[in-house]
Amino acid sequence: MRPLAQRLHRLQPLQPLEPDSNTALHLVLVPCPNATGSEAAVAEAMGLFQRVLPAGRFWRLLFRPRRYGPWPQRGVVVFLGGDQFWTVLLSARLGYRHLTYAEWVARWPRWNDRIAAMGTTASERLSPRWQSRCAVVGDLMADLSESARSNTPLPDGEWVALLPGSKRAKLQVGVPFLLRCADELQRRRPGVRFLLAVAPTTSVEELQRYGSSANPLQRHYGIETPELMEEDGQRWLRTSGGNRILLMEQHPAHGALSQCALALTTVGANTAELGALGVPMLVLLPTQHLHVMQAWDGWVGLVARLPLLRWLIGVAITTWRLNRRGFLAWPNISAGRAVVPERVGAITPAAIAEEASQWLAQPERLHGMREDLRSLRGQPGAVAALADLVQELLPPADGAV
């Protein structure tokens, strides 16, 4: 979302950056069972949108758009993620043209004026009737490698990134697990250094809570509440094992992440970001706490969060889903093969630290994984191509996007 909005602002004058423009850029968040509730605040802080509508107001927007208006008579709705049907409804209600960015499949081609496909997988699934509406623009994540060039190199050392996730179900497991992993790995490789990328939808204080006794899972990992330290304008977490972890609070943290030798990460969109940056990774999904692992998408996630019998149903569905799983990391899904290791099961921090130590001791293997990731990401330019399609559909004046 951010790079597309920035590109559109560079291509033409848009509110709010150009207050005198007749065209404005708005963001509408749609219902999502995995949302944290802080997405709107994160988007507001970007300063790129004339109006940000939280997901909780989506249905009211559909019923009474003028409550959040005025809306111009002409405009474009661009789908970037979630359930594609929400933007079908929104474009129909506002009477706007509709563009869908489709990673794997365009589900509603009849109601799309244009379809921007990530690759041939999405474009070839379209019937011949809709092929003329589709253009392959490439992977939006591929452009991350261009934006990741950092003028601020990390201090010398062998850096490992920790990415515990952004959702409560992942943080509750991921924070104590990765803090213990860091202590175990530093015992094996005393020179290793760590950074933790703080997701924009969480906070350092929240991470501390998940590493404290307030999190019932903390006791399983033998850690104590990490101490927050500040030094030279940077904040660190000091673990009970005496390990210092640099907190990367700027968003996005691509520059710092791209300098890491290895990342330890949960499943999710972060695996796509790391893959686009060419960062070798171990993808971790500890299954020993099934009662809190209810962060699935779609109908599975909805059923797993039912108020009644939530624990029993959640565990049953999660177990069924894991037994029927394919690949979980985005690079592996994209390649159809195991490009990065996925460790799923009753894994332990000690075992993961040992495996990470073995990878770090063999830089040629890490280089091979990095090259595999780079070969998957494609050529940059998807953001520019998508922005061109938006402009093609956008009215020349008095419009909204």
Phi, psi and omega in degrees: 000312184300308182296327178293316178298317179297320179295317180297322178295327179286330185282329183202158179292128181222142168290143013266352183291332177240089187301334183274357181289151176272357183241136184235154178250122181240155175236126176244118176271139186251160180303136179209126183294342182259006180292151179266341183097350181257005184298320182297319180295321178297316181293320178301319183294341178290332180071020184260349189239136177295326183211134175241120180254118178296159181300329181295344179258005187299313183293324176294326175297318180295319183283321183221077183303326185294342176299331180244024184259198009282150176252132176300160181291333183234146179182187181226135171256127182246123178269128179238347180176160182099214178267121185298339183291333180299319181282336170300313179298316184294316180295322178294320182292320181275347183074028183261161173286164193223131178231128179246128169270114186249118178284312184239327181205140172262111191277338185228060185297331181300327185256019176250131172286322175218152176235124176258106184269140177294323181199191183289338178302315180285319185291323183285345177281346179284143175291157180306332182299329186252002184299326183294341180275352190255140172227134177277116183256341182104183184271120178302328180293335182299332181288348179298326183297329179286320183280351186277351180298120187248135174275000182241088180293150175292154174304157181303145178143172178265106188262137175239130180268141176246125180231093183280352180107187183230344182266152185304315184299325180280319182295323183299324177269315191293322184295303179297325180297312184286329175297319177291323176302316181298316180295319180294320182290322180292330175297324181278326180228087187302336183275354184290146179236154187233145167229150180238119179278113182278118181297146182296340181265010174228192182211164178297319180298322178293320177298319177300318180298320179290341175266006183251180180290349175294339175265115183298343180276348183302321186296339180288345188243004173061036179246166174244168181304124180293142181271134178272126181235154176230133183207125179053041177077006179242152180251144182228155167254131175254120184280168178295341177272005179084011182274134178260128182241118180288130180266122177261101186261350177282150184234130352280161181259033187298323181300314180290317181299322183293345180267000183276145177285331185201151175234141170251117192220153169283174175286162178130191183297338178297333177290329175290319179296312179299319178298318179295329178277352181073032181264118175302146186211154164249124183261123192243134174220086177292128183255008182284357179235057186300333184292344177251357183269076182235040184257031180282158177272169171067203186294331178299314179296322180295315180293322181295343181255016178300137182300319182273135179057030186302316184297310184296312182293319181299315180295316182298315182291319180297317178298315179298317182295318180293323179292335182255013188288153165259218176287149181250330181276138184301320177300323179289321177298316182295318183277339185072019179206170183276094176275319178240148181292137172245124180247104185240131179139198180278061183283157181240152176303322180297318180293319179293319178298321179295316179294318178298320178298321179294320177297314182295332179282353181233077184301334179293326176291318177298320179297321178296318178295320179299318180293322177299317180295318179296326180290338181275333193285344178078183181273143175295161179127357182294321180298316179296319180294320179293319178298324178296321178293322177299313180296326179298324181271339186286133175300150183295338181205162177055042184243174177220153177219000000 
